[in-house]
Amino acid sequence: MGKKRRNREPRGRVRRREKREAKERELKQASGSDAQATSGGKQQQLKQASDSDAKLNSTASKLLSEPNAQPSDAASEFERYYKAQRILPEEEWTLLLNSLWQPLPTCLRITQSPYKEQLIEHLQSFDSSGVVTLLPWAGNAVQLAVDKKALKKKAAELHAWVQRHAECGDITRQEAVSMVPALLLEAESDERLLDMCAAPGSKTGQLLEVIAQHPRQSGQGLVVANELDSRRACMLVHQCRRLQTAPLMVTCHEAQHFPKIYDGRFDRVLADVPCSGDGTLRKNPRIWSTWSAKNALKLHPVQLQILTRALKLCRAGGRVVYSTCSLNPIENEAVVAQLLRQEQGKASLVDASSLLPGLQRKPGLSQWAVPQGGKLLWKPPKGKGNSMFAPSAKDAQSMHLDRCVRIYPHLQDTGGFFVAVLQRTDSPAGDIFAHPTSLPPETSPGSAHVWYSPLAQHAASWPAVKKRYGLPQELAASQLLVRNDSVNTIYYVNQSLAALLQADQSGALKHANSGLGVPALQANSRGEYNITQAGLPALSPYLSKKVLVRCGTVDMRRVLEAVRPDRLLDRSVLSAKLQGRLDKVGPGGAALVTAQPGAALAVVVKHKWLRLLATKEELLSVQQNLTLQGSSEEAEATAEATGDAAQADSHQPAGRSQAVGGRKRKRCAE
């Protein structure tokens, strides 16, 4: 036999490998010899990058290490400018400047949950070291004596609790002073409200909660939330969707150019306008790097345009609230004064000093200077008018600029804010919000980004929905809407929003994607419509009793505990009584309802399974609502378990009743 041939590596591959290794050695030698030379260049680049970052983040880093440290240039200009404006007495300046370099406490607003009192009690149970403080002027808000970062590090249990309830919509993180404008609007549940610059949505949420306080009037009140940026508008929709509320429309317009056909149509208008934001220095220390008194000069004209538009959109006798998170009078009193000058007899400032008792504030300024050419001018140049300058002493007194509200960080450990409450005083206009009997066949498909049409006109979909859920014809003709003729999702709106859409036949409103009402019904791949979890609260009063399946809290807990990640649930884990009710309903969409508020589930009934239609956050919300219930559940659980066991025994053959009934008793007891 010949010698075995060795498996040798091909010569070409060897040469390529050797070249690659030689090149790597050369690179290592070069990097070693040039280390010092290159390190100098790299260090220079790193230093430049570091200096740039340091300029942006200097305040943040110093805030953590030295609370009272200040970047000299920005702080000096800030102090010189505002001292010259005389926004505070001299003795309060040290308090203000020191407060600007302290971390901002975390603030939580309890939403209009049916378990509001229990949530506040739970929050107070964490107050072992004085961390939690109720805000008496806010009614349903608490302030935590820790900032956002410290909350996560030093109060882990409280942080976990906050995250859990924020996900299911029970609480909202919102800066304390940010709540003030919506509170001073003093909205009622049957009013039409407009939020002109709405994103990210915390103030819009406050207004929606007001309307939701009185369900009997929920057909009349509405909120139109406007946001120019479509991405921020989508974030706004997501933020408000947790509230599962129907009287909401999100639009995308420049606030100063909101459609004129709605002039005089809103009861109250909130204009929280874009601003320089130096009232948020505690929360956003990067503002120091770009702060300048001249920033206000660019913003003033737009702010004035928005406030002017807000007044025209408000009805006679209605209220407009103008607000900024700026301390600069050019963005605040100057805007209000110019509005009162140009709209004489149409608006007046409301005295808000008695509103929100417990909120510490300062009166508005009557005199201020305008930065021009490196100087501060107290009067405009001769022959030149300017809306930024202060009125004469006589005019300022008649305008009552002292009725404006100024909130400073050192007063109650908050951010800085400005609010002006105005009332429109001229003659009223007509009302376009009369409740409609039906919508037009198609609402503005031509010029609007999104259009809506009534479900009743879609013959292929409405009969099946009516047969399954027993919804009334008048509801489908006006309040159940299809977007862009796509029948996969059906939206529910209240009566006032339906009237608003009916009036908008010209397509003046630009709707944000899905920014109307709530998605109430969703079609599956077979064209069968199921109730959505978000739409269940709105549709419940109209649903046929056939699809409303009564469920005890014991069974509801079993559902939440036994549901699989794919939202399927084996019906065998449920009590015999509930299984019997599901059999009567038959396959298709239905709702499991309990006697407890906020504890209902939209489901699809199958022969052996249930499919839950709630998202993870919605399931968590139901679970939290069950957890917050009182001890009365225990009595109900015992009674229900006993009743189910007795029923199981009575339905079994004599030879099997004891064994099978015993298993059912055990399951119910669990």
C-alpha positions as CSV (number, residue, x, y, z in Angstrom):
1,M,0.0,0.0,0.0
2,G,1.2,3.5,-0.8
3,K,1.8,6.1,1.9
4,K,-1.3,8.0,3.1
5,R,-1.4,11.5,1.7
6,R,-1.3,14.1,4.4
7,N,-4.0,16.7,4.6
8,R,-2.1,19.8,3.9
9,E,-3.4,23.4,3.8
10,P,-3.4,24.8,0.3
11,R,-0.4,27.0,-0.4
12,G,-2.5,30.0,-1.5
13,R,-4.4,29.9,1.8
14,V,-1.1,29.7,3.8
15,R,0.3,32.7,1.9
16,R,-2.8,34.8,2.6
17,R,-2.7,33.8,6.3
18,E,1.0,34.8,6.6
19,K,0.4,38.1,4.9
20,R,-2.5,38.8,7.3
21,E,-0.4,38.0,10.4
22,A,2.5,40.1,9.1
23,K,0.2,43.1,8.6
24,E,-1.2,42.7,12.1
25,R,2.3,42.7,13.6
26,E,3.1,45.8,11.7
27,L,0.0,47.5,13.0
28,K,0.8,46.5,16.6
29,Q,4.4,47.9,16.2
30,A,3.1,51.1,14.7
31,S,0.5,51.6,17.4
32,G,3.2,51.0,20.0
33,S,5.7,53.4,18.5
34,D,3.1,56.1,17.8
35,A,1.3,55.7,21.1
36,Q,2.5,58.9,22.6
37,A,2.0,60.9,19.4
38,T,-1.5,59.7,18.7
39,S,-2.5,59.8,22.4
40,G,-1.9,63.5,22.3
41,G,-4.2,64.0,19.3
42,K,-6.8,61.7,20.8
43,Q,-6.6,63.4,24.1
44,Q,-7.1,66.7,22.4
45,Q,-10.2,65.4,20.5
46,L,-11.5,63.8,23.7
47,K,-10.9,67.0,25.5
48,Q,-12.8,69.0,22.9
49,A,-15.7,66.5,23.0
50,S,-15.6,66.5,26.8
51,D,-15.6,70.3,26.9
52,S,-18.6,70.3,24.6
53,D,-20.5,67.8,26.8
54,A,-19.4,69.6,29.9
55,K,-20.9,72.8,28.6
56,L,-24.2,71.0,28.1
57,N,-24.1,68.9,31.2
58,S,-22.2,71.0,33.6
59,T,-25.3,72.0,35.5
60,A,-26.5,68.4,35.8
61,S,-23.2,67.1,37.1
62,K,-22.7,70.0,39.5
63,L,-26.3,69.5,40.6
64,L,-25.4,66.0,41.8
65,S,-22.1,66.9,43.5
66,E,-22.5,70.6,44.5
67,P,-26.2,71.6,44.7
68,N,-25.4,75.3,45.0
69,A,-22.7,75.4,42.3
70,Q,-23.4,77.7,39.3
71,P,-22.0,78.2,35.9
72,S,-20.7,81.7,36.1
73,D,-21.7,83.1,32.7
74,A,-25.3,81.8,32.5
75,A,-26.1,82.4,36.1
76,S,-24.6,85.9,36.1
77,E,-26.6,87.0,33.1
78,F,-29.7,85.3,34.5
79,E,-29.3,87.1,37.8
80,R,-28.5,90.5,36.3
81,Y,-31.5,90.3,33.9
82,Y,-34.1,89.3,36.4
83,K,-32.9,91.5,39.1
84,A,-33.2,94.4,36.7
85,Q,-36.7,93.3,35.9
86,R,-37.5,93.4,39.6
87,I,-39.4,90.1,39.6
88,L,-38.7,89.5,43.3
89,P,-37.7,91.5,46.3
90,E,-34.0,91.6,47.0
91,E,-34.3,89.5,50.1
92,E,-35.7,86.6,48.1
93,W,-33.0,86.4,45.5
94,T,-30.7,84.0,47.4
95,L,-33.6,81.7,48.1
96,L,-34.6,81.6,44.4
97,L,-31.0,81.1,43.1
98,N,-30.4,78.3,45.6
99,S,-33.6,76.5,44.8
100,L,-32.7,76.5,41.1
101,W,-29.7,74.2,41.8
102,Q,-31.7,71.7,43.9
103,P,-33.2,68.5,42.4
104,L,-36.9,68.8,41.5
105,P,-39.1,66.6,43.7
106,T,-41.2,64.0,42.0
107,C,-44.9,64.7,41.8
108,L,-47.8,62.3,41.2
109,R,-51.3,63.0,40.2
110,I,-54.0,60.4,41.1
111,T,-56.3,60.0,38.1
112,Q,-60.1,59.8,38.5
113,S,-59.9,56.2,39.5
114,P,-62.9,54.7,41.5
115,Y,-60.2,53.8,44.0
116,K,-58.7,57.2,44.4
117,E,-58.9,57.2,48.2
118,Q,-57.3,53.8,48.5
119,L,-54.5,54.8,46.2
120,I,-53.7,57.9,48.4
121,E,-53.8,55.7,51.5
122,H,-51.3,53.3,49.9
123,L,-49.1,56.2,49.0
124,Q,-49.2,57.6,52.5
125,S,-48.3,54.1,53.9
126,F,-44.8,54.7,52.4
127,D,-44.4,57.9,54.4
128,S,-42.1,56.4,57.1
129,S,-39.5,59.1,56.6
130,G,-41.6,62.1,55.5
131,V,-41.2,61.3,51.8
132,V,-44.9,61.7,50.8
133,T,-46.7,65.1,51.1
134,L,-50.2,65.8,49.9
135,L,-50.7,68.9,47.8
136,P,-53.8,70.5,49.4
137,W,-54.4,72.9,46.5
138,A,-54.2,70.2,43.9
139,G,-56.8,67.9,45.6
140,N,-55.5,64.6,44.2
141,A,-51.8,65.0,43.9
142,V,-48.8,64.2,46.1
143,Q,-45.2,65.4,46.1
144,L,-42.4,63.1,47.0
145,A,-39.4,64.6,48.7
146,V,-37.0,62.8,46.3
147,D,-36.1,63.5,42.7
148,K,-36.6,61.1,39.8
149,K,-33.1,59.5,40.2
150,A,-33.3,59.3,44.0
151,L,-36.7,57.7,43.9
152,K,-35.3,54.8,42.0
153,K,-32.2,54.4,44.2
154,K,-33.4,55.3,47.7
155,A,-37.0,54.3,47.6
156,A,-37.1,51.1,45.5
157,E,-40.4,49.8,46.9
158,L,-42.2,53.1,46.3
159,H,-40.6,53.3,42.9
160,A,-42.0,49.9,41.9
161,W,-45.4,50.8,43.2
162,V,-45.4,54.0,41.2
163,Q,-44.3,52.2,38.0
164,R,-47.0,49.6,38.4
165,H,-49.8,52.0,38.9
166,A,-48.6,54.4,36.2
167,E,-48.6,51.6,33.6
168,C,-52.3,50.9,34.3
169,G,-53.3,54.6,34.3
170,D,-54.1,55.0,38.0
171,I,-51.5,57.7,38.5
172,T,-49.6,60.1,36.2
173,R,-46.2,61.7,36.8
174,Q,-46.7,65.4,36.4
175,E,-44.8,68.4,37.8
176,A,-46.8,70.2,40.5
177,V,-47.0,73.6,38.8
178,S,-47.9,72.0,35.5
179,M,-51.3,71.1,37.0
180,V,-52.1,74.7,37.8
181,P,-53.4,75.9,34.3
182,A,-55.9,73.1,33.9
183,L,-57.1,73.6,37.5
184,L,-57.6,77.4,37.0
185,L,-59.6,76.7,33.9
186,E,-62.3,75.4,36.3
187,A,-63.9,73.2,33.6
188,E,-67.2,71.5,34.0
189,S,-68.1,68.0,32.8
190,D,-70.7,69.2,30.2
191,E,-68.4,71.8,28.6
192,R,-66.5,71.9,25.3
193,L,-62.8,72.3,26.0
194,L,-59.8,73.1,23.7
195,D,-56.2,72.4,24.6
196,M,-54.3,74.4,21.9
197,C,-50.7,73.1,22.5
198,A,-51.5,69.7,24.1
199,A,-48.5,67.4,23.9
200,P,-47.3,65.4,25.9
201,G,-50.8,65.2,27.3
202,S,-50.8,65.6,31.1
203,K,-53.0,68.7,31.0
204,T,-55.3,67.1,28.4
205,G,-55.6,64.2,30.8
206,Q,-56.7,66.5,33.6
207,L,-59.4,67.9,31.4
208,L,-60.6,64.5,30.3
209,E,-60.9,63.4,33.9
210,V,-63.1,66.4,34.6
211,I,-65.6,65.3,31.9
212,A,-65.5,61.7,33.2
213,Q,-66.5,62.8,36.7
214,H,-70.2,62.8,35.8
215,P,-71.0,59.9,33.4
216,R,-74.7,61.1,32.9
217,Q,-73.3,64.3,31.3
218,S,-70.6,62.5,29.3
219,G,-72.5,62.9,26.1
220,Q,-72.2,66.7,26.2
221,G,-68.6,67.4,27.2
222,L,-65.6,67.0,24.9
223,V,-61.9,67.8,24.7
224,V,-60.2,68.8,21.5
225,A,-56.4,68.4,22.0
226,N,-54.4,70.1,19.3
227,E,-50.7,69.4,18.6
228,L,-48.8,70.5,15.5
229,D,-46.1,67.8,15.5
230,S,-47.7,64.5,14.3
231,R,-45.2,62.4,16.3
232,R,-46.0,64.2,19.5
233,A,-49.7,64.0,18.7
234,C,-49.4,60.2,18.5
235,M,-47.7,60.2,21.9
236,L,-50.6,62.3,23.2
237,V,-53.1,59.7,21.9
238,H,-51.1,57.0,23.6
239,Q,-51.0,59.0,26.9
240,C,-54.7,59.6,26.9
241,R,-55.7,56.2,25.7
242,R,-55.1,54.8,29.2
243,L,-58.0,56.8,30.4
244,Q,-60.4,54.9,28.1
245,T,-62.4,58.0,27.4
246,A,-64.6,58.7,24.4
247,P,-64.9,62.6,24.4
248,L,-61.5,63.2,22.9
249,M,-60.4,64.4,19.5
250,V,-56.7,65.0,18.6
251,T,-55.9,67.4,15.8
252,C,-52.7,68.6,14.1
253,H,-52.8,72.3,13.4
254,E,-50.6,75.3,14.1
255,A,-52.3,76.7,17.2
256,Q,-52.3,80.3,15.8
257,H,-54.1,79.0,12.7
258,F,-56.7,76.8,14.2
259,P,-59.7,76.7,11.8
260,K,-61.8,79.8,11.9
261,I,-65.1,78.0,11.6
262,Y,-64.8,77.1,15.3
263,D,-64.5,80.7,16.5
264,G,-66.6,81.2,19.6
265,R,-67.5,77.5,19.8
266,F,-65.5,76.4,22.9
267,D,-66.5,77.1,26.5
268,R,-62.9,77.1,27.8
269,V,-59.6,77.2,26.0
270,L,-56.2,76.3,27.4
271,A,-53.1,77.9,25.8
272,D,-50.0,76.5,27.4
273,V,-47.7,78.0,24.7
274,P,-44.1,77.1,23.6
275,C,-41.7,79.2,25.7
276,S,-38.0,79.5,26.6
277,G,-38.6,77.3,29.6
278,D,-36.3,78.8,32.2
279,G,-38.9,77.9,34.9
280,T,-37.9,74.3,34.3
281,L,-34.2,74.8,35.1
282,R,-34.4,72.4,38.0
283,K,-35.8,69.6,35.7
284,N,-33.8,70.6,32.6
285,P,-30.4,72.0,33.7
286,R,-29.2,71.9,30.1
287,I,-31.2,75.1,29.5
288,W,-28.4,77.0,31.2
289,S,-26.1,76.3,28.3
290,T,-28.4,78.1,25.8
291,W,-30.1,80.6,28.1
292,S,-30.3,84.2,27.0
293,A,-32.7,87.0,27.8
294,K,-33.1,87.5,24.0
295,N,-34.7,84.0,23.5
296,A,-38.0,85.6,24.6
297,L,-37.9,88.1,21.7
298,K,-38.2,85.4,19.1
299,L,-41.1,83.6,20.9
300,H,-43.2,86.6,21.9
301,P,-44.9,87.1,18.4
302,V,-46.0,83.5,18.2
303,Q,-47.2,83.5,21.7
304,L,-49.3,86.6,21.1
305,Q,-50.7,85.0,18.0
306,I,-51.7,81.9,19.8
307,L,-53.4,83.8,22.7
308,T,-55.2,86.0,20.2
309,R,-56.5,82.9,18.4
310,A,-57.5,81.3,21.7
311,L,-59.7,84.3,22.6
312,K,-61.5,84.1,19.3
313,L,-62.1,80.4,19.7
314,C,-63.7,80.9,23.1
315,R,-67.4,81.7,23.4
316,A,-68.6,84.9,25.0
317,G,-68.5,84.5,28.8
318,G,-66.0,81.7,28.4
319,R,-62.6,81.4,29.9
320,V,-59.1,81.4,28.4
321,V,-56.1,80.3,30.4
322,Y,-52.7,81.4,29.1
323,S,-49.6,79.8,30.6
324,T,-45.8,79.4,30.2
325,C,-43.0,77.7,32.1
326,S,-41.0,80.9,31.7
327,L,-40.1,83.6,34.2
328,N,-39.6,86.2,31.5
329,P,-42.2,89.1,31.4
330,I,-41.6,89.4,27.6
331,E,-43.3,86.0,27.2
332,N,-45.8,86.5,30.0
333,E,-47.2,89.9,31.0
334,A,-46.2,91.5,27.8
335,V,-48.3,89.0,25.8
336,V,-51.3,89.5,28.0
337,A,-51.0,93.3,28.0
338,Q,-50.8,93.5,24.2
339,L,-53.9,91.2,23.9
340,L,-55.9,93.5,26.2
341,R,-54.7,96.5,24.2
342,Q,-55.7,95.1,20.8
343,E,-58.9,93.4,22.0
344,Q,-60.4,96.2,24.0
345,G,-63.8,95.3,25.4
346,K,-63.5,91.6,24.5
347,A,-61.5,90.3,27.4
348,S,-60.5,90.9,31.0
349,L,-58.2,89.4,33.5
350,V,-59.9,87.2,36.2
351,D,-58.8,87.6,39.8
352,A,-57.5,84.2,40.6
353,S,-56.1,85.0,44.1
354,S,-58.9,83.1,45.9
355,L,-58.6,80.0,43.6
356,L,-56.5,77.0,44.7
357,P,-56.1,78.0,48.3
358,G,-52.8,76.8,49.7
359,L,-50.9,77.5,46.5
360,Q,-48.2,80.2,47.1
361,R,-47.9,82.7,44.3
362,K,-46.8,86.2,43.5
363,P,-48.8,88.9,41.6
364,G,-48.0,89.7,38.0
365,L,-45.6,92.5,37.0
366,S,-46.9,95.9,35.8
367,Q,-43.5,97.2,34.5
368,W,-40.6,95.5,32.7
369,A,-37.8,96.3,30.4
370,V,-37.1,94.9,26.9
371,P,-33.6,93.7,25.9
372,Q,-32.4,95.5,22.8
373,G,-28.8,96.0,21.5
374,G,-27.2,94.8,24.8
375,K,-29.4,97.2,26.8
376,L,-32.6,97.1,28.7
377,L,-35.2,99.6,27.4
378,W,-38.1,100.5,29.7
379,K,-39.9,102.6,27.0
380,P,-40.0,102.1,23.2
381,P,-38.1,104.4,21.0
382,K,-40.0,107.5,20.0
383,G,-42.4,107.0,17.1
384,K,-42.1,103.2,17.3
385,G,-44.6,101.0,18.9
386,N,-43.8,97.6,20.2
387,S,-46.0,94.9,21.7
388,M,-43.2,93.8,24.1
389,F,-43.1,97.0,26.1
390,A,-45.1,97.6,29.3
391,P,-48.2,99.8,29.3
392,S,-48.3,103.1,31.1
393,A,-48.9,103.0,34.8
394,K,-52.5,104.1,34.2
395,D,-53.2,101.4,31.6
396,A,-51.5,98.8,33.7
397,Q,-53.8,99.6,36.6
398,S,-56.9,99.4,34.4
399,M,-55.6,96.1,32.9
400,H,-55.1,94.6,36.4
401,L,-51.9,92.9,35.4
402,D,-51.4,92.1,39.1
403,R,-54.1,89.4,38.7
404,C,-51.6,87.3,36.7
405,V,-50.1,84.4,38.7
406,R,-46.4,84.0,39.1
407,I,-45.0,80.8,40.8
408,Y,-41.4,80.7,41.8
409,P,-39.4,77.6,42.6
410,H,-38.4,78.7,46.2
411,L,-42.0,79.3,47.3
412,Q,-43.1,75.6,47.6
413,D,-40.2,73.6,46.2
414,T,-41.6,73.4,42.7
415,G,-40.7,74.7,39.2
416,G,-41.4,78.2,37.9
417,F,-44.6,79.0,36.1
418,F,-46.8,81.9,34.8
419,V,-50.6,81.8,34.4
420,A,-53.1,84.4,33.3
421,V,-56.8,83.7,33.5
422,L,-58.9,85.7,31.1
423,Q,-62.6,85.9,30.4
424,R,-64.2,86.8,27.1
425,T,-66.7,89.6,27.5
426,D,-68.2,90.3,24.1
427,S,-71.5,89.0,22.5
428,P,-72.1,85.3,22.0
429,A,-72.0,83.3,18.8
430,G,-74.2,80.4,17.7
431,D,-73.7,76.8,18.8
432,I,-72.6,74.1,16.3
433,F,-72.6,71.4,19.0
434,A,-76.3,70.5,18.9
435,H,-76.7,66.8,19.2
436,P,-77.0,65.2,15.7
437,T,-79.5,62.6,14.6
438,S,-77.0,61.3,12.0
439,L,-73.7,62.1,10.4
440,P,-73.4,63.0,6.7
441,P,-72.7,60.0,4.5
442,E,-69.0,60.9,4.4
443,T,-67.2,63.4,6.5
444,S,-64.7,65.4,4.5
445,P,-62.6,62.8,2.6
446,G,-61.2,65.5,0.3
447,S,-59.0,67.8,2.2
448,A,-58.7,66.3,5.7
449,H,-55.9,63.8,6.5
450,V,-58.5,61.5,8.0
451,W,-62.3,61.3,7.5
452,Y,-65.0,59.4,9.4
453,S,-68.3,57.9,8.3
454,P,-71.1,56.4,10.3
455,L,-71.2,52.6,10.8
456,A,-74.9,52.5,9.8
457,Q,-74.1,53.2,6.2
458,H,-71.8,50.2,5.9
459,A,-74.3,47.5,5.0
460,A,-71.7,44.7,5.1
461,S,-70.7,45.3,8.7
462,W,-73.6,46.9,10.7
463,P,-76.1,44.0,10.6
464,A,-73.7,41.6,12.1
465,V,-72.7,44.0,14.8
466,K,-76.3,44.8,15.6
467,K,-77.3,41.1,15.7
468,R,-74.4,40.1,18.1
469,Y,-74.4,43.1,20.5
470,G,-77.9,44.5,20.2
471,L,-76.6,48.1,19.7
472,P,-79.3,50.7,18.8
473,Q,-79.6,52.1,15.3
474,E,-79.3,55.7,16.4
475,L,-75.9,54.9,17.9
476,A,-74.6,53.5,14.7
477,A,-75.9,56.5,12.8
478,S,-74.0,59.1,14.7
479,Q,-71.6,57.8,17.4
480,L,-70.1,54.6,15.9
481,L,-67.7,55.7,13.2
482,V,-65.5,54.1,10.6
483,R,-62.2,55.9,9.7
484,N,-61.2,56.3,6.0
485,D,-63.9,53.7,5.1
486,S,-61.8,50.9,6.7
487,V,-64.3,48.8,8.6
488,N,-61.7,46.8,10.5
489,T,-61.9,49.2,13.5
490,I,-65.1,51.0,14.7
491,Y,-64.7,54.1,16.9
492,Y,-67.1,55.3,19.5
493,V,-67.5,59.1,20.1
494,N,-69.9,60.9,22.4
495,Q,-72.7,63.1,21.1
496,S,-70.8,66.4,21.2
497,L,-67.9,65.0,19.2
498,A,-70.4,63.5,16.7
499,A,-71.9,67.0,16.3
500,L,-68.4,68.5,15.8
501,L,-67.7,66.1,13.0
502,Q,-71.1,66.8,11.4
503,A,-70.3,70.5,11.3
504,D,-66.9,69.8,9.8
505,Q,-68.2,68.9,6.3
506,S,-65.6,71.1,4.7
507,G,-62.7,69.1,6.1
508,A,-61.2,71.9,8.1
509,L,-59.9,69.7,10.9
510,K,-56.8,67.6,10.5
511,H,-57.3,64.6,12.7
512,A,-54.3,62.8,14.2
513,N,-54.1,59.1,13.5
514,S,-56.6,57.3,15.7
515,G,-57.0,60.4,17.7
516,L,-60.8,60.3,18.0
517,G,-62.8,58.7,20.7
518,V,-61.9,55.1,21.5
519,P,-61.6,52.1,19.2
520,A,-64.7,50.2,20.4
521,L,-65.0,47.2,18.0
522,Q,-62.3,45.3,16.1
523,A,-62.8,42.8,13.3
524,N,-60.8,39.6,13.2
525,S,-59.6,37.8,10.1
526,R,-63.0,36.2,9.6
527,G,-64.8,39.6,9.7
528,E,-66.3,38.9,13.1
529,Y,-66.4,42.0,15.4
530,N,-65.2,41.8,19.0
531,I,-65.5,44.5,21.7
532,T,-62.1,46.0,22.6
533,Q,-61.0,46.5,26.2
534,A,-60.7,50.2,25.7
535,G,-64.2,50.5,24.2
536,L,-65.9,48.3,26.8
537,P,-66.7,51.1,29.4
538,A,-68.2,53.3,26.6
539,L,-70.3,50.5,25.0
540,S,-71.5,48.8,28.2
541,P,-74.7,50.9,28.7
542,Y,-75.8,49.9,25.1
543,L,-74.8,46.2,25.0
544,S,-77.4,43.5,25.0
545,K,-77.7,41.6,28.3
546,K,-76.9,38.5,26.3
547,V,-73.2,39.4,25.9
548,L,-72.8,40.9,29.4
549,V,-71.7,37.8,31.4
550,R,-71.9,38.3,35.1
551,C,-68.7,37.2,36.8
552,G,-67.8,37.1,40.5
553,T,-64.5,38.4,41.8
554,V,-63.3,34.9,42.6
555,D,-63.7,33.9,39.0
556,M,-62.2,37.1,37.8
557,R,-59.1,36.5,39.9
558,R,-58.9,33.0,38.4
559,V,-59.1,34.4,34.9
560,L,-56.2,36.8,35.6
561,E,-54.1,34.2,37.3
562,A,-54.6,31.4,34.8
563,V,-54.5,33.3,31.5
564,R,-51.7,32.2,29.2
565,P,-49.2,34.6,27.6
566,D,-51.1,34.3,24.3
567,R,-54.2,35.5,26.2
568,L,-56.0,32.1,26.0
569,L,-57.7,30.7,29.0
570,D,-59.0,27.1,29.6
571,R,-62.6,27.4,30.6
572,S,-62.3,24.4,32.9
573,V,-60.7,26.5,35.6
574,L,-63.9,28.6,35.9
575,S,-66.8,27.9,38.2
576,A,-69.7,25.8,36.9
577,K,-72.1,28.8,37.2
578,L,-69.9,31.0,35.0
579,Q,-69.3,28.2,32.5
580,G,-73.1,27.8,32.2
581,R,-73.5,31.5,31.5
582,L,-70.8,31.4,28.8
583,D,-72.6,28.5,27.1
584,K,-75.7,30.6,26.9
585,V,-73.8,33.4,25.2
586,G,-72.3,31.1,22.6
587,P,-69.1,31.6,20.5
588,G,-68.2,35.2,19.7
589,G,-67.4,38.5,21.4
590,A,-68.7,39.1,25.0
591,A,-67.8,40.9,28.2
592,L,-67.1,39.5,31.7
593,V,-68.5,42.1,34.1
594,T,-68.3,42.3,37.9
595,A,-70.0,44.4,40.4
596,Q,-66.8,46.3,41.0
597,P,-65.9,49.4,39.0
598,G,-63.0,49.0,36.6
599,A,-63.0,45.2,36.8
600,A,-64.5,44.0,33.5
601,L,-62.9,42.2,30.6
602,A,-63.6,42.0,26.9
603,V,-63.4,38.4,25.7
604,V,-64.0,36.1,22.8
605,V,-66.0,33.0,23.9
606,K,-65.0,29.6,22.4
607,H,-66.3,26.1,23.1
608,K,-63.5,25.2,25.5
609,W,-61.5,28.4,25.7
610,L,-61.7,32.1,26.4
611,R,-59.6,34.6,24.5
612,L,-58.9,37.8,26.5
613,L,-58.7,41.0,24.4
614,A,-57.0,43.2,26.9
615,T,-53.3,44.2,26.6
616,K,-50.8,43.6,29.4
617,E,-51.3,47.1,30.8
618,E,-55.1,46.7,30.7
619,L,-55.0,43.4,32.5
620,L,-52.7,44.9,35.1
621,S,-55.3,47.7,35.6
622,V,-58.1,45.2,36.2
623,Q,-55.9,43.3,38.6
624,Q,-55.0,46.5,40.5
625,N,-58.6,47.4,40.8
626,L,-59.4,44.1,42.3
627,T,-56.5,44.4,44.7
628,L,-57.7,47.8,45.9
629,Q,-61.2,46.5,46.9
630,G,-62.1,46.1,50.5
631,S,-62.7,43.1,52.6
632,S,-66.2,42.7,51.4
633,E,-64.8,40.4,48.6
634,E,-64.1,37.7,51.1
635,A,-67.7,37.3,52.0
636,E,-68.7,37.3,48.3
637,A,-66.0,34.7,47.5
638,T,-67.2,32.4,50.3
639,A,-70.8,32.6,49.2
640,E,-69.9,32.1,45.6
641,A,-67.7,29.1,46.3
642,T,-70.4,27.5,48.4
643,G,-73.1,28.1,45.8
644,D,-71.0,26.7,43.0
645,A,-70.2,23.6,45.0
646,A,-73.9,23.0,45.9
647,Q,-74.9,23.5,42.2
648,A,-72.2,21.1,41.1
649,D,-73.5,18.4,43.5
650,S,-77.1,18.9,42.4
651,H,-76.2,18.4,38.7
652,Q,-74.2,15.1,39.1
653,P,-75.5,11.5,38.9
654,A,-75.9,9.8,42.3
655,G,-72.9,7.6,41.8
656,R,-70.5,10.4,40.9
657,S,-71.7,13.4,42.8
658,Q,-69.4,13.1,45.8
659,A,-66.2,12.6,43.8
660,V,-66.8,15.1,41.0
661,G,-68.5,17.6,43.4
662,G,-65.5,17.3,45.7
663,R,-63.1,18.3,42.9
664,K,-65.3,21.3,42.1
665,R,-65.4,22.3,45.7
666,K,-61.6,22.2,45.8
667,R,-61.3,24.3,42.7
668,C,-63.7,26.9,44.0
669,A,-62.0,27.1,47.3
670,E,-58.7,27.7,45.5
